[in-house]
C-alpha cells in the first residue's frame, strides 16, 4: 500500500479526528471566505465606479491646502498675490504632452446676460437672473476642432458641423448651440444671430470704490440710496454652424437632492454655447470694456483663466499621470484633480468596510495557522507509534510527510469548498447589517459635488456607491480565497512536519 492509499484510509478510519479537523477548518474558512468576499466586492465597486466616471483630469486650486496654510500663516497670503494664479499655459501644455494623455483641451469660459435671445429653463426649477437680464447663456471656448464633450459622450451633434482649423486659429464667430436653445429662438444651421449682451455697470470713483459710498462698508441701504447702477448692452454677432443635443444617461432611483443636481447640470449643458477660444476671449474683452467700464490699460493686466481637461488613455494611468503632472506645476497650490477622485470623498463607508475585511482576513489567517498547527501536532503525537513503525520498516520520511499532507489537504479542501459557498452568503448578510448601522453609515462624506464640463457630469453619491455594492461569486473571489485557504493549511503543517523529521524509531519502539 503506497502513501496515497494510506492517507485516504487514515482519513476514513479516524472519523472522529477527521470530523474535528473538518469543522475547525470549515468554521475558520467561513470567516476567511466572508472577509475575502467583502474585500473583493469593495475593490470591484471602486474599480467599476471609477471606470464609469472616466479617465478625465483637470488642474485646479488645492483649496484644502490653501485653507490650512491660511489659518497657519494668514500674513503670508496678505502679502502674496501669486498663490491664486493659475499655472502658465506652457506648463498646462507640457502636461498635455505626457504619454498618458489621449487628448488635452484648455477652455476660456464666458457667459452672456440676455433679454432678446432666450435660454432654456426647466419648468420645475424657478430661475431668475440679475444684472438686468432675463436669460443667461454660458460660453465654453475650445482650443481644438474636436469637442471633448462629444468625444466623451456627453452631447452629440445633430445638425451641421464641428469647428474647422480656421475657426480655431482665427477665432471666427462660428458657434454650436443646443437643440433646445435653437428651437426657442427659431434658429437653424447657417443662421446669423445677434446676442444682446446685457449687464449692470457700477460707477467707480478714483479710489476704485462705488460712487456714493462714504464709509468703508457699503450697506444695502446706501446702495439703494445711490440708485446709480446702469444697465448696459451691446450686440455680439455670431453664426450657428452646428446644433447638438444632450445625451441622457440611464437614471436609477434618485433622491430629491440628486434629482435636483441632475436637472441643474442638464440645464447648464443645454444652455452652453461652444465657440473658439479666441471668440470667447473677445466676448470677455468686450464685456469688460462695454459693460464694466474697464480701460484698455487695465485690460492688458487682466489674467486669463483656462478650464483644462485631460482625457487619459486608461484609468490605470491616472496615478502615474498625477505624479508626473504635479511635478511639472510650478505653483504648489495647484494640483491634478480627477473625476474619479470624487469616489474617495463619498465612499467612506465602503472604504471602512474594505479595511475591516482586510483586518479580519489577517486575524483569521493567523488564528487558523495556530489552531490547525496545534490540532495536527496533537494528532501526530497520538500516532507516534504508527509513524515509528513506518520508519522502522524502512519507509522514507518524505513519503510519511506526503501521507500527512494528503490527509490534511483532503479534509481541508472539502471544508474550503463548502465554506466557499456559505462564506459568500455570510458576507452578504454581514454587509447589509453593517450598512444599516448608524456608526457605520455616518462617515465623513462630502456628498455630491458640482463642477462644469465632463468633471461635473460624472457625479456620484454615497447611496449610489452602496447600491452598486454586491457580494457575488467571481473568479477573483474564488481564486483569492482558495489560494489563501490552501496556503494557510500548508503553512500550518510546517511545525508538525518538523516533528516527523525529528522522530527516532528506536526510541519510539523501545
Buried (B, 14 or more C-beta within 10 A) or exposed (E): EEBEEBBBEBBEEBEEBBEBBBEBBBBBBBBBBBBBBBBBBBEBBBBEBBEBBBBBBBBBBBEEBBEEBBEEEEEEBEEEEEBEBBBEEEBBEBBBEBEBBEBBBBBBBBBBBBBBBBBBBEEEEEBEBEBBBBBBBBBBBBBBBEBBBBBBEBBEBEBBEBBBEEBBEEBBBBBBBBBBBBEBBEBEBEBEBEBBBBBBBBEEEEEEBBEBBEEEEBEEEBBEEBEEBEBBBBEBEBEBBBBBBBBEEEEEEBEEEBEBBBBBBBBBBBBBBBBBBBBBBBBBBBBBBBBBBBEEEEEEEEEEEBBBBBBBEEBEBBEEBBEBBBEBBEBEBBBBBBBBBBBBBBBBBBBBBBEBBBEBBEEBBEBBBEBBBBBBBEBBEEBBEEBBEBBEEEBEBEBBBBBBBBBBBBBBBBBBBBBBEBBBBBBBEBBEEBBEEEEBBEBEBEBBBEBBBBBBBBBBBBBBBBEBBEBEEBEBBBEBBBEBBBEBBBBBBEBBBEBBEEBEBEEBEE
